Amino acid sequence: MDRGIDIVHGDDGEQAARWNGTAGHAWVESRAVLDELFRPFEDLLVEAAVAERASRVLDVGCGTGSTTLAVARRLGARGRCVGVDLSEPMITVARTRAGQEGGQGAQDGREGGNEGTRASFLLADAQDHPFEPGTFDLVVSRFGVMFFNDSVEAFTNLRRAVRDDGGLRFITWRGPADNPFMTTAERAAAPFMPNLPARRPDGPGQFAFADPDRVRRVLEESGWTGVDIRPLDVDCTLPESALVPYFTRLGPLGLVLREADERIRAGLVETVRAAFDPYVRGAEVRFTAACWTVGARA
């Protein structure tokens, strides 16, 4: 779901409600900043598609479509990339972006969209959507595969969607201890907001794939082979002016802050902003994203 910095627990119905509600709209509002923040990961997946010599690519959890469009742009006339996400607000934005680039987003449930379309978008849950078997050469995802209610079912479904010997390449987060920036807001707010949702390492969410042994087990049980998991550390930046909108819209704090009393909210925002001071360098916020890059074969 191209999320990277949010938290989701519960069943598929709860996830669909969240990503079609507050969380989905927050990501749409923050799209420009997040696209730039995660550009290095997008570039890695584009290069993976080129190295794979793929002509048909599926982008899982595509969000507002940045990676899907980048892959399609790089493949050119020889290929296409289909983005799939269960968030209607984000898919709507993705389709608009595709139209602005001269394509037309798929809106009828077919993976390919209209003939000649290089980038198209599918509003669906990749965990159980009936993709046409063997349609794709490669499945990619930028922080979009940690939110499945049943990961084995999801990756089994994606395995069926890929041709024999097709590829899988996704990027996911390592653990919270390796990514202190990502938990700064909730740690600073916790003494004042005991209702902050707790992260469960065994549930869907940002750090669901922090354990590489679990990732390997999920993929092998789903029928993937040649699983390759490598650490990836990327220096990320965002404008200092975007920092407050970032932590007040996204993540565990963003989920509950909207309901807070205005007086409490103002004081809390000030406290949390100060907690980010170690990451601020003038007009920029800088941190290291500690991730896994994962590859496998169908």
C-alpha positions as CSV (number, residue, x, y, z in Angstrom):
1,M,0.0,0.0,0.0
2,D,3.0,2.2,-0.5
3,R,2.6,3.3,3.1
4,G,5.9,3.2,4.8
5,I,5.0,5.3,7.8
6,D,1.6,4.2,9.1
7,I,0.2,1.5,11.4
8,V,-2.7,-0.9,10.7
9,H,-4.1,-3.7,12.8
10,G,-7.2,-5.8,12.5
11,D,-9.0,-7.6,9.8
12,D,-9.4,-6.8,6.1
13,G,-12.6,-4.9,6.7
14,E,-10.9,-2.6,9.2
15,Q,-8.0,-2.0,6.9
16,A,-10.3,-1.2,4.0
17,A,-12.2,1.2,6.1
18,R,-9.1,2.9,7.3
19,W,-7.4,3.3,4.0
20,N,-10.7,4.5,2.4
21,G,-11.1,6.9,5.3
22,T,-8.8,9.0,7.4
23,A,-5.5,7.3,6.6
24,G,-6.1,7.2,2.9
25,H,-7.0,10.9,2.7
26,A,-4.0,11.8,4.9
27,W,-1.7,10.0,2.4
28,V,-3.4,11.9,-0.5
29,E,-2.8,15.2,1.3
30,S,0.8,14.3,1.9
31,R,1.5,12.8,-1.5
32,A,4.0,15.3,-2.9
33,V,6.2,15.2,0.2
34,L,6.0,11.4,0.5
35,D,6.8,10.8,-3.1
36,E,10.0,12.8,-2.7
37,L,10.9,11.2,0.6
38,F,10.7,7.7,-0.8
39,R,12.1,8.4,-4.3
40,P,15.3,6.4,-3.6
41,F,13.2,3.3,-3.1
42,E,11.1,3.9,-6.2
43,D,14.3,4.2,-8.2
44,L,15.5,0.9,-6.9
45,L,12.3,-0.8,-8.0
46,V,12.5,0.8,-11.4
47,E,16.0,-0.5,-11.9
48,A,14.8,-4.0,-10.8
49,A,12.2,-3.9,-13.5
50,V,14.8,-3.0,-16.1
51,A,17.2,-5.7,-14.9
52,E,14.4,-8.3,-15.0
53,R,13.7,-7.3,-18.6
54,A,10.0,-7.2,-17.6
55,S,7.3,-6.0,-19.9
56,R,4.3,-6.6,-17.6
57,V,4.8,-5.4,-14.0
58,L,2.4,-5.4,-11.0
59,D,2.9,-2.8,-8.3
60,V,1.2,-4.0,-5.1
61,G,-0.1,-1.4,-2.6
62,C,0.6,1.3,-5.2
63,G,-1.0,4.1,-3.2
64,T,-1.2,7.3,-5.3
65,G,0.8,5.7,-8.1
66,S,4.3,7.2,-8.1
67,T,6.2,3.9,-8.4
68,T,3.7,2.5,-11.0
69,L,4.1,5.5,-13.2
70,A,7.9,5.5,-12.8
71,V,8.1,1.9,-13.9
72,A,5.7,2.4,-16.8
73,R,7.7,5.5,-17.9
74,R,11.0,3.5,-17.9
75,L,9.5,0.5,-19.7
76,G,8.2,2.8,-22.4
77,A,6.1,1.5,-25.3
78,R,7.4,-2.1,-24.8
79,G,5.6,-2.7,-21.5
80,R,3.0,-1.7,-18.9
81,C,2.7,-1.5,-15.2
82,V,-0.5,-2.1,-13.2
83,G,-0.9,-0.6,-9.8
84,V,-3.3,-2.3,-7.3
85,D,-4.5,-0.8,-4.0
86,L,-7.7,-1.1,-1.8
87,S,-7.8,2.7,-1.1
88,E,-10.2,4.4,-3.4
89,P,-9.0,8.0,-2.5
90,M,-5.4,7.0,-3.5
91,I,-6.4,5.1,-6.6
92,T,-8.5,8.1,-7.7
93,V,-5.4,10.3,-7.5
94,A,-3.3,7.6,-9.2
95,R,-5.7,7.5,-12.2
96,T,-5.7,11.2,-12.4
97,R,-2.0,11.3,-12.6
98,A,-1.9,8.6,-15.3
99,G,-4.4,10.6,-17.3
100,Q,-2.2,13.7,-17.0
101,E,0.7,11.7,-18.3
102,G,-1.3,10.6,-21.3
103,G,-2.5,7.2,-20.1
104,Q,-5.9,6.0,-18.9
105,G,-6.2,4.2,-15.6
106,A,-8.0,0.8,-15.6
107,Q,-11.4,1.3,-13.9
108,D,-13.3,-1.9,-14.9
109,G,-11.4,-4.5,-12.9
110,R,-9.2,-5.7,-15.7
111,E,-5.5,-5.7,-15.0
112,G,-4.5,-4.2,-18.3
113,G,-6.9,-1.3,-18.8
114,N,-7.3,0.0,-22.4
115,E,-5.1,-1.2,-25.2
116,G,-1.8,0.7,-25.3
117,T,-2.1,2.0,-21.7
118,R,1.4,2.0,-20.1
119,A,0.2,2.6,-16.5
120,S,-3.2,1.5,-15.2
121,F,-4.7,1.2,-11.7
122,L,-6.9,-1.4,-10.1
123,L,-9.1,-0.8,-7.0
124,A,-8.8,-4.2,-5.3
125,D,-7.3,-6.1,-2.4
126,A,-4.2,-7.9,-3.8
127,Q,-4.6,-10.6,-1.1
128,D,-7.6,-12.2,-2.9
129,H,-8.2,-10.4,-6.2
130,P,-8.6,-12.9,-9.0
131,F,-5.7,-11.8,-11.2
132,E,-5.5,-13.7,-14.5
133,P,-2.9,-16.4,-13.9
134,G,0.6,-15.9,-15.4
135,T,-0.2,-12.3,-16.4
136,F,2.9,-10.6,-15.0
137,D,6.7,-10.9,-15.4
138,L,7.4,-9.1,-12.1
139,V,5.7,-8.1,-8.9
140,V,7.1,-5.0,-7.1
141,S,6.1,-3.1,-4.0
142,R,7.4,-0.1,-2.2
143,F,6.3,-0.5,1.5
144,G,3.0,-2.1,0.4
145,V,3.1,-5.7,1.5
146,M,3.2,-5.5,5.3
147,F,-0.6,-4.9,5.7
148,F,-2.1,-8.2,4.5
149,N,-4.3,-9.9,7.0
150,D,-3.1,-13.3,5.8
151,S,0.4,-12.9,4.2
152,V,0.6,-16.5,3.0
153,E,-2.7,-16.2,1.2
154,A,-1.6,-12.9,-0.3
155,F,1.7,-14.0,-1.7
156,T,0.2,-17.3,-2.9
157,N,-2.3,-15.2,-4.9
158,L,0.5,-13.0,-6.2
159,R,2.5,-16.1,-7.2
160,R,-0.4,-17.3,-9.4
161,A,-0.5,-13.9,-11.1
162,V,3.2,-14.2,-12.2
163,R,4.4,-16.3,-15.1
164,D,6.7,-19.3,-14.3
165,D,10.1,-18.1,-13.3
166,G,8.7,-14.6,-13.0
167,G,10.1,-12.3,-10.3
168,L,9.2,-10.6,-7.0
169,R,11.0,-7.6,-5.6
170,F,9.8,-5.5,-2.7
171,I,11.1,-3.2,0.0
172,T,9.9,-3.3,3.6
173,W,11.0,-1.9,6.9
174,R,13.4,-3.5,9.4
175,G,12.4,-3.2,13.1
176,P,11.6,-0.1,15.1
177,A,14.9,-0.3,17.0
178,D,16.6,0.3,13.6
179,N,14.2,3.1,12.7
180,P,14.0,5.4,15.7
181,F,12.9,8.3,13.5
182,M,9.7,6.4,12.7
183,T,8.7,6.1,16.3
184,T,9.8,9.5,17.5
185,A,6.3,11.0,17.5
186,E,4.6,8.3,19.4
187,R,7.3,8.0,22.0
188,A,7.2,11.7,22.6
189,A,3.4,11.7,22.7
190,A,2.9,8.6,24.8
191,P,3.0,10.2,28.2
192,F,0.2,12.6,27.2
193,M,-1.9,10.2,25.1
194,P,-2.4,6.8,26.7
195,N,-4.9,5.9,23.9
196,L,-2.2,5.8,21.2
197,P,-2.6,2.5,19.3
198,A,0.1,0.0,20.2
199,R,2.2,-1.6,17.6
200,R,2.0,-5.4,17.5
201,P,5.0,-7.1,15.9
202,D,2.8,-10.1,14.9
203,G,0.0,-8.0,13.2
204,P,-0.3,-6.1,10.0
205,G,1.5,-2.8,10.0
206,Q,4.7,-0.9,9.2
207,F,7.1,-3.4,11.0
208,A,5.2,-6.6,10.2
209,F,8.1,-7.9,8.1
210,A,10.9,-6.8,10.4
211,D,11.9,-10.4,11.1
212,P,13.7,-11.7,8.0
213,D,13.0,-15.3,9.1
214,R,9.3,-14.6,9.0
215,V,9.6,-13.0,5.5
216,R,11.4,-16.1,4.2
217,R,8.9,-18.5,5.8
218,V,5.9,-16.6,4.3
219,L,7.4,-16.5,0.8
220,E,8.4,-20.2,0.8
221,E,5.0,-21.3,2.1
222,S,3.5,-19.3,-0.7
223,G,5.4,-21.1,-3.4
224,W,8.2,-18.6,-4.1
225,T,11.8,-19.9,-4.4
226,G,15.3,-18.4,-4.3
227,V,14.3,-16.0,-1.6
228,D,17.0,-13.3,-1.2
229,I,16.8,-10.8,1.7
230,R,19.3,-8.1,2.1
231,P,19.6,-5.1,4.5
232,L,19.2,-1.7,2.8
233,D,20.0,1.6,4.5
234,V,18.9,4.8,2.7
235,D,19.5,8.4,3.7
236,C,16.2,10.2,3.5
237,T,15.3,13.9,3.7
238,L,12.2,16.0,3.9
239,P,11.7,19.8,4.2
240,E,11.6,21.0,7.8
241,S,8.5,22.9,6.9
242,A,6.8,19.5,6.2
243,L,7.7,18.0,9.5
244,V,4.7,19.1,11.5
245,P,2.2,18.1,8.8
246,Y,4.0,14.8,8.5
247,F,3.6,13.7,12.1
248,T,0.2,15.2,12.7
249,R,-1.3,13.4,9.7
250,L,0.4,10.1,9.6
251,G,1.3,7.2,11.8
252,P,-0.2,6.3,15.2
253,L,-0.2,9.9,16.4
254,G,-1.9,11.1,13.3
255,L,-4.8,8.6,13.8
256,V,-5.7,10.1,17.2
257,L,-4.6,13.7,17.1
258,R,-7.5,14.8,14.9
259,E,-9.8,14.0,17.8
260,A,-7.8,15.8,20.5
261,D,-8.9,19.0,22.2
262,E,-7.4,22.0,20.5
263,R,-5.5,23.2,23.6
264,I,-4.1,19.7,24.2
265,R,-3.3,19.4,20.5
266,A,-1.2,22.6,20.4
267,G,0.9,21.7,23.4
268,L,1.4,18.2,22.2
269,V,2.5,19.3,18.7
270,E,5.1,21.6,20.3
271,T,6.4,18.7,22.5
272,V,6.6,16.2,19.6
273,R,8.2,18.7,17.3
274,A,11.0,19.3,19.8
275,A,11.6,15.5,19.9
276,F,12.6,15.6,16.3
277,D,15.3,18.2,16.8
278,P,18.2,15.7,16.5
279,Y,17.1,15.0,12.9
280,V,16.8,18.7,11.8
281,R,19.6,20.2,9.8
282,G,18.7,23.7,8.9
283,A,15.9,23.6,6.4
284,E,16.0,19.8,6.1
285,V,15.0,16.8,8.2
286,R,17.4,13.9,7.7
287,F,17.2,10.3,8.9
288,T,18.3,6.8,7.8
289,A,15.6,4.4,6.7
290,A,16.6,0.9,7.7
291,C,14.9,-1.6,5.4
292,W,15.0,-5.0,3.7
293,T,15.1,-5.5,0.0
294,V,13.6,-8.8,-0.8
295,G,13.7,-10.8,-4.0
296,A,12.3,-14.2,-5.1
297,R,11.3,-16.3,-8.1
298,A,8.0,-17.8,-9.0
